[in-house]
Amino acid sequence: MERKILKVGGMSCEHCARAVTEAVGSIAGVESVKVSLETGSAEVSYDPARVSLDKIKAAITEEDYEVGD
């Protein structure tokens, strides 16, 4: 498993955090995701043999949030 902390821009409430958590958490190969409104970040544990970091980032942008490293 790899662990990556991504900066997520545009989140302002618990609904936002839940949307990101559900979008990323539903991807096969993602073991866990913890989203923090306070830090504007998402900590993701994933299996790089099953899912790419680009796919995880795409799931966040599809929810209309900005994502960076």
C-alpha positions in Angstrom: 0.0 0.0 0.0 1.1 3.5 -0.7 -0.1 6.6 1.3 -0.5 10.0 -0.3 -1.7 13.3 1.1 -3.4 15.4 -1.6 -4.4 19.1 -1.3 -8.1 19.5 -2.1 -9.3 23.0 -2.9 -12.9 24.2 -2.9 -14.2 22.2 0.1 -16.2 24.4 2.6 -18.5 22.0 4.5 -19.1 18.4 5.7 -21.1 17.7 2.5 -17.9 18.6 0.5 -15.8 16.3 2.6 -18.3 13.5 2.3 -18.5 13.9 -1.5 -14.7 13.5 -1.8 -14.6 10.6 0.7 -17.3 8.7 -1.2 -15.9 9.4 -4.6 -12.4 8.3 -3.7 -13.5 5.5 -1.4 -15.5 3.8 -4.1 -12.5 3.2 -6.3 -11.3 -0.4 -6.4 -7.8 -0.4 -5.0 -8.3 2.4 -2.5 -8.0 1.0 1.1 -8.9 4.2 3.0 -9.5 7.9 2.6 -9.5 10.6 5.3 -10.6 14.0 4.3 -9.8 17.1 6.5 -11.7 20.4 6.0 -9.3 22.1 8.4 -6.2 21.3 6.3 -8.0 21.1 2.9 -6.5 17.7 2.3 -7.3 14.0 1.6 -5.0 11.3 2.9 -5.4 8.2 0.7 -4.0 4.7 1.2 -4.1 2.7 -2.1 -2.6 -0.2 -3.9 -0.7 1.2 -6.9 -0.9 -2.1 -8.7 -4.7 -1.7 -8.8 -5.3 2.0 -9.1 -3.2 5.0 -10.3 -2.9 8.3 -8.5 -4.2 10.0 -11.6 -7.5 8.0 -11.3 -7.8 9.1 -7.7 -7.2 12.7 -8.6 -9.7 12.4 -11.5 -12.4 11.2 -9.1 -11.8 14.4 -7.0 -12.0 16.7 -9.9 -15.1 15.0 -11.2 -16.8 16.1 -7.9 -15.8 19.7 -8.9 -12.9 20.2 -6.4 -9.3 21.1 -7.2 -6.6 18.7 -6.4 -2.8 19.0 -6.1 0.1 17.2 -4.5 
